[in-house]
Amino acid sequence: MPQFIFAYHGGKTPETPEEGEQVMAAWRNWMGGMGKALIQPGNPVGASITVSAAGVVDDGGANPVSGYSVVSADSIEAATEMAKGCPMVVSANGSVEVAEIIEM
């Protein structure tokens, strides 16, 4: 079955421990609902640096990645449906980029 990466953009760090618990509960519920389709829960990521032929930029670009996960799905459309329930989309004013992982 094809695998897809969910690249998370946006979101914010919880401001209180209580908010942190609510955010983590939302992520656990969403990820738990995917069952065996969730291949790699992934992690949030820190500040990024963009490297290109033009040089190195220390700002992560216009829309830096804030985390990732890997899922399996029958199609990119099915993976996209799974991503629609992500807490990043539902409550954090963020987005999820969905891309198929191509086996080489």
DSSP file (Angstrom, degrees, kcal/mol; ACC not computed):
  #  RESIDUE AA STRUCTURE BP1 BP2  ACC     N-H-->O    O-->H-N    N-H-->O    O-->H-N    TCO  KAPPA ALPHA  PHI   PSI    X-CA   Y-CA   Z-CA
    1    1 A M              0   0    0      0, 0.0    73,-0.1     0, 0.0    74,-0.1   0.000 360.0 360.0 360.0 138.5    0.0    0.0    0.0
    2    2 A P        -     0   0    0      0, 0.0    71,-1.9     0, 0.0     2,-0.3  -0.220 360.0-141.0 -60.8 150.7    1.4    3.5   -0.8
    3    3 A Q  E     -AB  72 101A   0     98,-0.5    98,-3.0    69,-0.2     2,-0.4  -0.872  13.9-162.7-113.3 150.6    2.8    5.6    2.0
    4    4 A F  E     -AB  71 100A   0     67,-3.0    67,-2.6    -2,-0.3     2,-0.5  -0.975  13.1-135.8-133.6 143.0    2.3    9.3    2.3
    5    5 A I  E     -AB  70  99A   0     94,-3.0    94,-1.9    -2,-0.4     2,-0.7  -0.839  10.0-152.4 -97.2 136.5    4.1   12.0    4.3
    6    6 A F  E     -AB  69  98A   0     63,-2.9    63,-1.5    -2,-0.5     2,-0.7  -0.948  11.8-165.2-102.3 113.0    2.1   14.6    6.2
    7    7 A A  E     -AB  68  97A   0     90,-2.8    90,-3.0    -2,-0.7     2,-0.3  -0.905  12.3-145.9-101.6 117.0    4.3   17.7    6.5
    8    8 A Y  E     -AB  67  96A   0     59,-2.4    58,-3.9    -2,-0.7    59,-1.0  -0.634  14.7-170.4 -87.9 137.9    2.8   20.1    9.0
    9    9 A H  E     -AB  65  95A   0     86,-2.6    86,-2.5    -2,-0.3     2,-0.2  -0.990  50.6  -3.6-127.1 135.2    3.0   23.8    8.6
   10   10 A G        +     0   0    0     54,-0.7    84,-0.2    -2,-0.4    83,-0.1  -0.537  63.7 128.8  90.8-153.7    2.1   26.4   11.2
   11   11 A G        -     0   0    0     81,-0.6     2,-0.3    82,-0.2    -1,-0.1  -0.268  46.9-115.6  85.5-179.3    0.6   25.9   14.6
   12   12 A K        -     0   0    0     -2,-0.1     3,-0.1    82,-0.0    82,-0.0  -0.985  22.7 -95.3-152.7 159.2    1.9   27.3   17.9
   13   13 A T        -     0   0    0     -2,-0.3     7,-0.0     1,-0.1    -2,-0.0  -0.608  51.6-103.4 -75.8 132.8    3.4   26.1   21.1
   14   14 A P        -     0   0    0      0, 0.0    -1,-0.1     0, 0.0     6,-0.0  -0.264  23.6-147.8 -56.6 143.0    0.8   25.8   23.9
   15   15 A E  S    S+     0   0    0     -3,-0.1    -2,-0.0     1,-0.0     3,-0.0   0.695  75.9  29.9 -89.4 -20.4    0.9   28.7   26.4
   16   16 A T  S  > S-     0   0    0      1,-0.1     4,-2.3     0, 0.0     5,-0.1  -0.919  80.9-113.7-134.0 160.4   -0.1   26.8   29.5
   17   17 A P  H  > S+     0   0    0      0, 0.0     4,-2.2     0, 0.0     5,-0.1   0.879 118.6  53.8 -59.5 -36.6    0.2   23.2   30.8
   18   18 A E  H  > S+     0   0    0      2,-0.2     4,-2.0     1,-0.2     5,-0.1   0.920 108.8  47.2 -65.0 -43.5   -3.5   22.8   30.5
   19   19 A E  H  > S+     0   0    0      1,-0.2     4,-2.6     2,-0.2    -1,-0.2   0.892 109.6  55.3 -64.1 -38.5   -3.5   23.9   26.9
   20   20 A G  H  X S+     0   0    0     -4,-2.3     4,-2.5     1,-0.2    -2,-0.2   0.899 107.0  49.6 -60.0 -42.0   -0.7   21.5   26.3
   21   21 A E  H  X S+     0   0    0     -4,-2.2     4,-2.3     2,-0.2    -1,-0.2   0.901 111.2  49.2 -64.0 -41.3   -2.7   18.6   27.6
   22   22 A Q  H  X S+     0   0    0     -4,-2.0     4,-2.1     2,-0.2    -2,-0.2   0.915 112.0  48.3 -64.2 -43.1   -5.7   19.6   25.4
   23   23 A V  H  X S+     0   0    0     -4,-2.6     4,-2.2     1,-0.2    -2,-0.2   0.934 112.8  47.4 -63.4 -46.5   -3.5   19.8   22.3
   24   24 A M  H  X S+     0   0    0     -4,-2.5     4,-2.8     1,-0.2    -1,-0.2   0.879 109.9  53.2 -64.7 -37.3   -1.8   16.4   23.1
   25   25 A A  H  X S+     0   0    0     -4,-2.3     4,-2.6     2,-0.2    -1,-0.2   0.912 108.5  50.3 -62.8 -41.9   -5.2   14.8   23.7
   26   26 A A  H  X S+     0   0    0     -4,-2.1     4,-2.3     2,-0.2    -2,-0.2   0.916 112.5  46.6 -62.5 -43.2   -6.4   16.1   20.3
   27   27 A W  H  X S+     0   0    0     -4,-2.2     4,-2.9     2,-0.2     5,-0.3   0.923 112.5  49.8 -65.2 -44.0   -3.3   14.7   18.6
   28   28 A R  H  X S+     0   0    0     -4,-2.8     4,-2.8     1,-0.2    -2,-0.2   0.918 112.2  48.3 -61.0 -43.1   -3.6   11.3   20.4
   29   29 A N  H  X S+     0   0    0     -4,-2.6     4,-1.7     2,-0.2    -1,-0.2   0.926 114.5  45.0 -63.0 -45.9   -7.3   11.0   19.5
   30   30 A W  H  X S+     0   0    0     -4,-2.3     4,-0.6     2,-0.2    -2,-0.2   0.946 117.0  44.0 -64.4 -48.4   -6.7   11.8   15.8
   31   31 A M  H >< S+     0   0    0     -4,-2.9     3,-1.1     1,-0.2     4,-0.5   0.898 111.8  53.7 -65.2 -40.1   -3.7    9.5   15.5
   32   32 A G  H >< S+     0   0    0     -4,-2.8     3,-1.1    -5,-0.3    -1,-0.2   0.843 102.3  59.6 -62.0 -33.0   -5.4    6.7   17.4
   33   33 A G  H 3< S+     0   0    0     -4,-1.7    -1,-0.3     1,-0.2    -2,-0.2   0.679  95.9  62.1 -69.4 -17.9   -8.3    7.0   14.9
   34   34 A M  T X< S-     0   0    0     -3,-1.1     3,-2.0    -4,-0.6    -1,-0.2   0.646  82.9-178.8 -82.8 -14.4   -6.0    6.2   12.0
   35   35 A G  G X   -     0   0    0     -3,-1.1     3,-1.5    -4,-0.5    -1,-0.2  -0.224  65.5  -4.5  55.6-134.4   -5.2    2.8   13.5
   36   36 A K  G 3  S+     0   0    0      1,-0.3    -1,-0.3    35,-0.0    -2,-0.1   0.580 121.1  78.2 -71.5  -9.3   -2.7    0.7   11.4
   37   37 A A  G <  S+     0   0    0     -3,-2.0    35,-2.6    34,-0.1     2,-1.0   0.756  74.2  87.7 -69.0 -22.4   -2.7    3.4    8.7
   38   38 A L  E <   +C   71   0A   0     -3,-1.5    33,-0.2    33,-0.2    -1,-0.1  -0.687  51.6 168.6 -80.8 105.8   -0.3    5.4   11.0
   39   39 A I  E    S+     0   0A   0     31,-1.6    32,-0.2    -2,-1.0    -1,-0.2   0.888  71.5  10.5 -84.8 -44.2    3.1    4.1   10.0
   40   40 A Q  E     -C   70   0A   0     30,-2.3    30,-2.6     1,-0.1    -1,-0.3  -0.939  60.4-155.7-141.0 111.8    5.3    6.7   11.8
   41   41 A P  E     -     0   0A   0      0, 0.0    27,-0.1     0, 0.0    -1,-0.1   0.806  37.5-164.2 -59.7 -27.0    3.7    9.2   14.2
   42   42 A G  E     -     0   0A   0     27,-0.1    27,-0.2    25,-0.1    25,-0.0  -0.324   7.5-106.5  77.3-161.1    6.6   11.6   13.5
   43   43 A N  E     -C   68   0A   0     25,-0.6    25,-1.5    -2,-0.1     2,-0.1  -0.974  24.7 -92.1-158.4 161.5    7.5   14.6   15.7
   44   44 A P  E     -C   67   0A   0      0, 0.0    23,-0.3     0, 0.0     2,-0.3  -0.461  45.4-139.6 -71.2 161.6    7.5   18.3   15.7
   45   45 A V        -     0   0    0     21,-2.0     3,-0.1    -2,-0.1     2,-0.0  -0.880   5.4-126.1-123.8 159.1   10.6   19.9   14.3
   46   46 A G        -     0   0    0     -2,-0.3    -1,-0.1     1,-0.2    19,-0.0  -0.050  56.8 -41.3 -86.6-167.7   12.7   22.9   15.4
   47   47 A A        -     0   0    0      1,-0.1     2,-0.3    17,-0.0    -1,-0.2  -0.218  65.7-146.2 -56.2 145.4   13.8   25.9   13.5
   48   48 A S        -     0   0    0     -3,-0.1     2,-0.4    11,-0.1    12,-0.2  -0.791  10.9-146.5-120.7 162.0   15.0   25.2   10.0
   49   49 A I        -     0   0    0     -2,-0.3     2,-0.5    10,-0.2     9,-0.2  -0.981  16.6-138.6-123.9 135.2   17.5   26.5    7.5
   50   50 A T  E     -D   57   0B   0      7,-2.9     7,-2.9    -2,-0.4     2,-0.5  -0.856  16.1-166.1 -99.5 126.1   16.9   26.5    3.8
   51   51 A V  E     +D   56   0B   0     -2,-0.5     2,-0.3     5,-0.2     5,-0.2  -0.950  21.4 148.6-112.9 125.9   19.9   25.5    1.6
   52   52 A S  E >   -D   55   0B   0      3,-2.7     3,-1.7    -2,-0.5    -2,-0.0  -0.870  63.4 -89.9-142.8 176.7   19.8   26.2   -2.2
   53   53 A A  T 3  S+     0   0    0      1,-0.3     3,-0.1    -2,-0.3    -2,-0.0   0.782 125.2  60.1 -60.9 -25.7   22.1   27.0   -5.0
   54   54 A A  T 3  S-     0   0    0      1,-0.3     2,-0.3     0, 0.0    -1,-0.3   0.622 120.4 -97.9 -77.8 -13.0   21.6   30.7   -4.1
   55   55 A G  E <   -D   52   0B   0     -3,-1.7    -3,-2.7     2,-0.0     2,-0.5  -0.919  52.3 -40.5 133.5-159.4   23.0   30.1   -0.6
   56   56 A V  E     -D   51   0B   0     -2,-0.3     2,-0.5    -5,-0.2    -5,-0.2  -0.933  41.6-166.6-115.4 130.3   21.8   29.4    2.9
   57   57 A V  E >   -D   50   0B   0     -7,-2.9    -7,-2.9    -2,-0.5     3,-0.7  -0.974  11.8-152.3-118.7 129.0   18.8   31.2    4.5
   58   58 A D  T 3  S+     0   0    0     -2,-0.5    -9,-0.1    -9,-0.2    -7,-0.0  -0.170  78.2  74.5 -94.8  39.9   18.3   31.0    8.2
   59   59 A D  T 3  S-     0   0    0     -2,-0.4    -1,-0.2    -9,-0.1   -10,-0.2   0.440  95.7-116.9-131.8   0.1   14.5   31.4    8.3
   60   60 A G    <   -     0   0    0     -3,-0.7     3,-0.3   -12,-0.2     5,-0.2   0.510  58.6 -93.4  77.7   3.0   13.0   28.2    7.1
   61   61 A G        -     0   0    0      1,-0.2   -13,-0.1   -13,-0.1   -11,-0.0  -0.283  63.0 -45.1  85.3-172.6   11.4   29.8    4.1
   62   62 A A  S    S+     0   0    0      1,-0.3    -1,-0.2    -2,-0.1    -2,-0.0   0.804 136.6  17.9 -68.7 -31.8    8.0   31.3    3.6
   63   63 A N  S    S-     0   0    0     -3,-0.3    -1,-0.3   -53,-0.0    -2,-0.1  -0.600  85.6-158.8-142.1  74.5    6.1   28.4    5.2
   64   64 A P        -     0   0    0      0, 0.0   -54,-0.7     0, 0.0     2,-0.2  -0.154  24.3-105.5 -63.9 150.7    8.5   26.3    7.3
   65   65 A V  E     -A    9   0A   0     -5,-0.2   -56,-0.3   -56,-0.2     3,-0.1  -0.508  30.1-175.3 -70.1 137.8    7.7   22.7    8.3
   66   66 A S  E     -     0   0A   0    -58,-3.9   -21,-2.0     1,-0.3     2,-0.3   0.467  62.5 -30.6-113.8  -5.8    6.7   22.3   11.9
   67   67 A G  E     -AC   8  44A   0    -59,-1.0   -59,-2.4   -23,-0.3    -1,-0.3  -0.970  55.5-138.4 172.9-178.6    6.4   18.5   12.0
   68   68 A Y  E     -AC   7  43A   0    -25,-1.5   -25,-0.6    -2,-0.3     2,-0.3  -0.986   8.9-174.0-157.4 160.9    5.7   15.3   10.1
   69   69 A S  E     -A    6   0A   0    -63,-1.5   -63,-2.9    -2,-0.3     2,-0.4  -0.946  19.3-135.9-148.1 163.7    4.0   11.9   10.1
   70   70 A V  E     +AC   5  40A   0    -30,-2.6   -30,-2.3    -2,-0.3   -31,-1.6  -0.996  26.4 173.4-126.2 131.7    3.9    9.0    7.7
   71   71 A V  E     -AC   4  38A   0    -67,-2.6   -67,-3.0    -2,-0.4     2,-0.4  -0.866  26.0-130.2-129.2 163.0    0.7    7.1    6.9
   72   72 A S  E     +A    3   0A   0    -35,-2.6     2,-0.3    -2,-0.3   -69,-0.2  -0.931  35.0 157.5-112.0 143.7   -0.4    4.4    4.5
   73   73 A A        -     0   0    0    -71,-1.9     3,-0.1    -2,-0.4     4,-0.0  -0.978  51.1-112.8-157.4 159.9   -3.5    4.8    2.3
   74   74 A D  S    S-     0   0    0     -2,-0.3     2,-0.3   -73,-0.1    -1,-0.1   0.790  96.7  -4.6 -67.1 -28.7   -5.0    3.5   -0.9
   75   75 A S  S  > S-     0   0    0    -73,-0.1     4,-2.2     1,-0.1     5,-0.2  -0.961  73.4-100.2-157.7 167.3   -4.6    6.8   -2.7
   76   76 A I  H  > S+     0   0    0     -2,-0.3     4,-2.4     1,-0.2     5,-0.1   0.832 122.6  57.4 -65.5 -30.1   -3.5   10.4   -2.2
   77   77 A E  H  > S+     0   0    0      2,-0.2     4,-1.9     1,-0.2    -1,-0.2   0.913 107.1  46.9 -64.8 -42.0   -7.2   11.3   -2.0
   78   78 A A  H  > S+     0   0    0      2,-0.2     4,-1.7     1,-0.2    -2,-0.2   0.902 112.9  49.2 -66.0 -40.8   -7.7    8.8    0.9
   79   79 A A  H  X S+     0   0    0     -4,-2.2     4,-2.1     1,-0.2    -2,-0.2   0.891 108.6  54.0 -64.4 -38.7   -4.6   10.2    2.7
   80   80 A T  H  X S+     0   0    0     -4,-2.4     4,-1.3     1,-0.2    -1,-0.2   0.891 105.7  52.6 -62.8 -40.4   -6.0   13.8    2.1
   81   81 A E  H  < S+     0   0    0     -4,-1.9     4,-0.4     1,-0.2     3,-0.2   0.896 108.7  50.5 -61.5 -39.7   -9.2   12.8    3.8
   82   82 A M  H >< S+     0   0    0     -4,-1.7     3,-1.2     1,-0.2    -2,-0.2   0.908 107.5  53.9 -63.0 -41.3   -7.2   11.5    6.8
   83   83 A A  H >< S+     0   0    0     -4,-2.1     3,-2.0     1,-0.2     6,-0.3   0.774  91.8  73.7 -66.1 -26.6   -5.3   14.8    7.0
   84   84 A K  T 3< S+     0   0    0     -4,-1.3    -1,-0.2     1,-0.3    -2,-0.2   0.757  94.8  52.4 -61.3 -24.3   -8.5   16.8    7.1
   85   85 A G  T <  S+     0   0    0     -3,-1.2    -1,-0.3    -4,-0.4    -2,-0.2   0.437  80.6 126.1 -89.9   0.1   -9.1   15.7   10.8
   86   86 A C    X>  -     0   0    0     -3,-2.0     4,-2.7     1,-0.1     3,-1.3  -0.328  66.3-131.4 -62.4 135.2   -5.6   16.8   11.9
   87   87 A P  H 3>>S+     0   0    0      0, 0.0     4,-2.2     0, 0.0     5,-1.1   0.790 107.6  65.4 -56.5 -27.4   -5.5   19.1   14.9
   88   88 A M  H 345S+     0   0    0      3,-0.2     6,-2.7     1,-0.2     4,-0.2   0.867 113.1  32.1 -62.0 -35.2   -3.2   21.3   13.0
   89   89 A V  H <45S+     0   0    0     -3,-1.3     4,-0.3    -6,-0.3    -1,-0.2   0.879 121.0  49.1 -86.6 -44.4   -6.0   22.0   10.5
   90   90 A V  H  <5S-     0   0    0     -4,-2.7    -2,-0.2     1,-0.1    -1,-0.1   0.881 134.1  -3.3 -68.6 -41.6   -9.0   21.8   12.9
   91   91 A S  T  <5S+     0   0    0     -4,-2.2    -3,-0.2    -5,-0.2    -1,-0.1   0.471 119.8  64.4-136.2  -1.4   -7.8   24.1   15.7
   92   92 A A  S   <S-     0   0    0     -5,-1.1   -81,-0.6    -4,-0.2    -3,-0.1   0.317  91.5-121.3-112.9  10.0   -4.3   25.4   15.2
   93   93 A N  S    S+     0   0    0     -4,-0.3   -82,-0.2    -6,-0.2    -4,-0.2   0.848  74.9 119.8  53.9  35.5   -4.7   27.5   12.0
   94   94 A G        -     0   0    0     -6,-2.7     2,-0.3   -84,-0.2   -84,-0.2  -0.375  54.1-128.8-112.6-165.7   -2.1   25.4   10.3
   95   95 A S  E     -B    9   0A   0    -86,-2.5   -86,-2.6    -2,-0.1     2,-0.5  -0.952   3.6-137.1-144.4 163.3   -2.0   23.2    7.3
   96   96 A V  E     -B    8   0A   0     -2,-0.3     2,-0.5   -88,-0.2   -88,-0.2  -0.989  11.9-153.1-125.4 121.9   -0.9   19.7    6.3
   97   97 A E  E     -B    7   0A   0    -90,-3.0   -90,-2.8    -2,-0.5     2,-0.5  -0.839  14.5-157.2 -91.6 127.8    0.9   19.0    3.0
   98   98 A V  E     +B    6   0A   0     -2,-0.5     2,-0.3   -92,-0.2   -92,-0.2  -0.926  19.7 164.0-111.1 125.8    0.3   15.5    1.7
   99   99 A A  E     -B    5   0A   0    -94,-1.9   -94,-3.0    -2,-0.5     2,-0.2  -1.000  36.4-116.2-142.7 139.6    2.7   13.8   -0.6
  100  100 A E  E     -B    4   0A   0     -2,-0.3     2,-0.7   -96,-0.2   -96,-0.3  -0.513  26.0-128.7 -72.4 139.3    3.3   10.3   -1.7
  101  101 A I  E     -B    3   0A   0    -98,-3.0     2,-0.5    -2,-0.2   -98,-0.5  -0.816  24.7-143.5 -87.6 118.2    6.6    8.7   -0.7
  102  102 A I        -     0   0    0     -2,-0.7     2,-0.3  -100,-0.1   -98,-0.0  -0.733   8.8-132.4 -90.0 123.5    8.0    7.2   -3.9
  103  103 A E              0   0    0     -2,-0.5    -1,-0.0     1,-0.1     0, 0.0  -0.571 360.0 360.0 -72.7 133.0    9.9    3.9   -3.5
  104  104 A M              0   0    0     -2,-0.3    -1,-0.1     0, 0.0    -2,-0.0   0.374 360.0 360.0-108.5 360.0   13.2    4.0   -5.3
